[in-house]
Amino acid sequence: FVLVDGLFAAYAPEIRALAAYNVFIDSDHYSTMLRRLFRDAGPSGRTKQSSREVLEMYFTTVWPAKRDFIDPSAAYADVIIDSRYDPHTEGCRAGGFRTEVKYRAWQSDDDLHAAGARRIATVTQLDRYLTPKDRRLEDGETLRLRKENGTIYLTYKGPYATTPHVEAAMRPRPISAAIELEPEDVKWFMEEYAFTTTIRKRRTIFSFDRVTLARDRIHGLGEFIEIRAEPQDDGTHPKLLINSAANRLKLPPHEAIYVSYLDLILETRG
């Protein structure tokens, strides 16, 4: 058997005439963009390009070239394999998993200070959520464009991960590091994505032992305290860190909220 692999493996008629069997691996716009962004951007990326350089090259060159020169060869395939981004197996490329739990806020900042929390900053955030037009919002596959202090950040916020040994309610999400964008970069998302929801938030961030606390005032929802934790190098599970912090802050377990602000907003809409 001789296997010929490559973007243009089925492009030339001379090569196709030699092939006994042709397999085309297809990938949609959303999957291709995410994989390229997580693979190439940043100091640890393959090309070490900035996120702006990766996105600009993708939207102006890579995707149009795929559409015009690669996709037509699918017509000659005996089998077409649909290779969509799967957060449950590829989420680690986004930067890792994070677990977060919310509570309706009733403590003051002084109460948090008294418990040992250290205030870091207060910021105003405007979050706009995007969903690929060929996927349902209910699937949880969303991108978030956040405007904070005049800067726009792109973050991938995929659906909950099905991780063993974690209570069903306290499920982690694969969440990317925030990628800074220029305002004009947003235009690249207009054709392929739908803007679904906007959330306005005033957030005060605290450091508290090995978790991060956020005291949030959400327009239309109220005030919350959010506890965020990530897997630790010593193997300590985020669930244990969150429960420990909640106990020290005297947050009632029965008042825990395990969904995101986006989920809460969608619930209020019915």
C-alpha positions, 0 to 999 in steps of 0.5 A, a space after each residue: 500500500 502507498 499512502 499519499 497525504 496532503 492538502 492537494 493529494 486529490 487536486 491533480 487529475 494525474 494523481 487521482 488517476 493513480 489512486 484506488 481509493 480517495 478519502 477527504 477529511 473535511 473541517 468546518 470554518 469554526 473548527 479550522 479557525 480554533 485549531 489554527 489559533 490555538 496551534 500558532 498564536 503566542 510565544 509557545 505557538 508553532 509560528 509564534 505569531 500574534 493572535 492578530 497575525 494568525 487571525 488576519 492570515 486565516 480570514 484573508 488567506 487560509 479560509 478563502 484558499 481552502 474554499 476555492 482550491 481544497 474543498 472542490 477536490 471533495 467531489 472526487 472522494 470515495 469517503 468524506 470524514 467530518 472532522 469538527 472541533 471536539 472540545 471534550 478531546 481537544 479542549 486542552 489546546 485552548 489552555 486548560 480547564 477551569 471550574 467555577 461556582 457562583 453564589 448570590 452575593 450578600 457579603 460586603 467587600 469588608 467581609 471578604 477582606 476580613 476572611 483574608 481576601 486581597 483586592 486586586 482590581 475593579 473593572 467594567 466589562 462588556 461581554 458579547 457572545 458569538 455562536 457559529 451559524 452552523 451550530 446551535 447555541 444550546 451546544 455551548 460552543 461559544 466565543 466571547 468578545 470582551 471589552 475591558 478598559 478599551 481593549 477587546 479580548 477573544 476567549 473560547 468558552 466551550 461546553 462543559 467537559 464530561 470529567 470523571 470523579 466530578 459532581 455533575 453540577 461542578 463540571 469544568 469548561 475548556 477555556 482559552 487564555 484571553 487573546 487581545 484583538 484590535 477593534 477592526 478585527 471583529 469584522 472577521 467574525 461577522 459573516 460566519 458567527 451570530 452575536 447572541 447575547 450581551 452582558 454588562 458587568 462591574 467586577 471586583 477581583 480578589 485573590 484568596 488562597 489558591 482560588 480567584 474571587 470575583 464580586 460581580 454586579 451583572 446588569 439585569 441579574 444582580 450581584 454575585 460572588 464567583 469562585 474560580 479554580 484550576 487544576 493544581 500542580 500538586 494534584 489538588 482538585 479545583 472542587 476541593 479548593 472551591 469548597 474550602 473557599 466557600 466554607 471559609 467565606 460561609 457561603 451556603 452550599 445550597 445556594 451554589 450556582 453552577 452555570 455561567 452568566 450566559 446560561 443565567 441570562 438565557 434562563 431569564 429569557 425562557 
